[in-house]
Amino acid sequence: MRDYRRLWIGLVLLALASPIGLYIPEIMRAGSAWGEWGVDEIKQMIGYAPAGMERHAEIWKAPIPDYALPGQEQAPLSRRGVTYVLSGLLGIAACGGGGYLLTRWMTGNRGRRRT
């Protein structure tokens, strides 16, 4: 774990900086965060929605839509920023933990330490 200390610190710093993607569009009155548009927003921006986007838009439902807890969709920007950070940290933990477990499983390194 010591070998990856800088990586983990960098990932936590990135998670802490993630609300910038919320604040800048709000400050500049640019609408939603860049690249997080739904089908309706795409139609409004370019006049149509790509067929594949329309067809597959309903396949995946995010566990925390818009990074807001249920009932908090219209919460103040500062509260939504905290939820962004928590979502980032949860994603880092899930991916890191999953990667760790997958690596342990694939290498067969169950309980043995490197020397």
C-alpha angles and dihedrals in degrees: 000000000000090000091062100044094112091048092053092046090051092049092050090049090051090050090050090050094048096094088069085081088060099043101047097056089046093050093046093041089235098144119238127000114288113273096010096099124139126219092269092052092049090051090051093048102045103015098250140039120237111255094237092051092052092045096050101032095098098045097087123044113193116234090225106026114210088001089278128126115240109287093015099089092112095039120133116281093251092057091047088051090057089051089051090054092047090049090051093049091046090051092049091049093047095048094041093047093045092049091048093050092045091050092049091048095047096047094044088228097149109166097332116124128215116249 
